[in-house]
Amino acid sequence: MRRYLVLFLVLLLSVFLLGVRLTILHVNDTHGHAWTFDEYQNPGIGGLAAIATIVEEVKREVEEQGGYVIFLHAGDLNTGVPESDLQDAIPDIVGYNMIGLSAMAVGNHEFDNPRDVLLKQMKFADFPFLSANILKENGEPFFTPYILKDFGKLKVAIIGFTTEETTILEPLYLEDLKFENALKVAQKIAPELKNQADVVIALAHLDWGEPKKENITTTHQLAKVDGIDVVVAGHSHVLGSEVVDEKIIVSAGEYGKYVGRLDLDIEDGKIVAWHWQAIPVNLKAYRDGKYEYVGKPYLENRYVAKALEYFRKVGNEKLDTVIGETKIFLDGEREHVRSRNTNLTNLITDAMRWKVKADIALTNGEGIRASIKPGKITVRDILTVLPFGNTLYVLELTGEQIMKVLEYSATIPEGKGAFLQVSGLTWKSKDGKVVEVLVNGEPLDPKKTYRVVTNNYMAGGGDGYTMLKEWGGYDTGFLMSDAVIEYIQNVLNGVIEEYDNSQRYVRE
């Protein structure tokens, strides 16, 4: 019996040795979170220095067994942490260079800044920015469409894709670029690459799931394309894995709180076994009055930590300037600002209206990215809430034009970034139709002209507000963040003891 068991193990080992192990480590939607950060009852989490340690450990383990490791980023490197935003995400790029990132998909937030910033980021990066469906006007790819990695025993192709919805979400800096349908591009390129590679990975900054909008490609559509073996996804901040048409789709959440690990066993160009896990990056659980690590704790790589510490110090003096104090929690939670009015959204729109003496202020919920806890308010806090560097844009609109804006907004589902936050008006909708609009307590007059302030993103047609771009106005050059700081200091006298959290928009 023992002899048969030994024989079985030898045969099993020989089968394993005939195959090859490929481990894909991946992150997505990191949004400037190069350093460790705190969440509620979850201090000291994430950060590239700890991620570097994870990558080192996994690489050592897999390579000792004769396998190969690649490290991928599924897009949205930019926007979310002031220290990173003020330095054009160069701290993040330096960190990923040191870790050895293999490639990054181009996310929609890579277009938050002027073109020269994007070009500088690409120049600093030791890894390629991948997107096969973003083209120049002459039809040539603007970014590297794909790369081929030859490990000797294994050849891997990685193709990048960017959501077509970028033209709606981030339209300001897309001059001379056009977005092809990612699904059609994949159907053309993937089979050709499969003839050259054992494994084809789609590094895709696309909506997760089945399609919900026409001509907006999703991860699950991509997984059905012949030639694609794995989809490593970003954009929807999903943490998890799925199988569609026997293809593997994975995503690692957001902000570098997890590193996704996908282990593939490959024989004769086919995946014969796989396993995925989300590795927590020093996440903690609060139990019985103390914090306990969720999974294994990771020390920071000292070289990566040292490099990032230098960048943290740059500009800290301005970021740490105290501009006021709040006695209450100012609610900017993602799920709240995209579905209802809060005290913080009302404060921000009030500040916009006050700064330019407008009748009405309009801004999109997704532009508000964080809450402010009770205590001293610093410049850093305001820039964390409003990280995009948006300016105030003024338009002279008739009541009839304002109604068209509201009619579009009424069709936006709760939870979407285009959810409209307002000041100076209250309104109601029922079954997607606008049923009541008051401007400073008076019914909206279709013929009257109103002074309206919005942000330059929406004025450029962002989040589908294309009618604002058609009507035109002028950019004041005033930063939204500066308007909020001045409002807190000059109107609220630097102290917030309470603030209006009434629902200025009611959906019936």
Secondary structure, 3 states (H helix, E strand, C coil): CHHHHHHHHHHHHHHHHHCEEEEEEEECCCCCCCCCEEECCEEEECCHHHHHHHHHHHHHHHHHCCCEEEEEECCCCCCCCHHHHCCCCHHHHHHHHHHCCCEEECCHHHHCCCHHHHHHHHHHCCCCEECCCEEECCCCECCECEEEEECCCCEEEEEEEECCCHHHHCCCCCCCEEECCHHHHHHHHHHHHHCCCCEEEEEEECECCCCCCCCCCEHHHHHCCCCCCEEEEECCCCEEEEEECCEEEEEECCCCCEEEEEEEEEECCEEEEEEEEEEECCCEEEECCEEEECCCCCCCCHHHHHHHHHHHHCCHHHHCCEEEEECCCECCCHHHHCCCCCHHHHHHHHHHHHHHCCCEEEEEHHHCCCCECCEEEEHHHHHHHCCCCCEEEEEEEEHHHHHHHHHHHCCCCCCCCCCEEEECEEEEEECCEEEEEEECCEECCCCCEEEEEEEHHHHCCHHHCHHHHHHCCEEEEEEHHHHHHHHHHHCCCCEECCCCCCCCEEEC
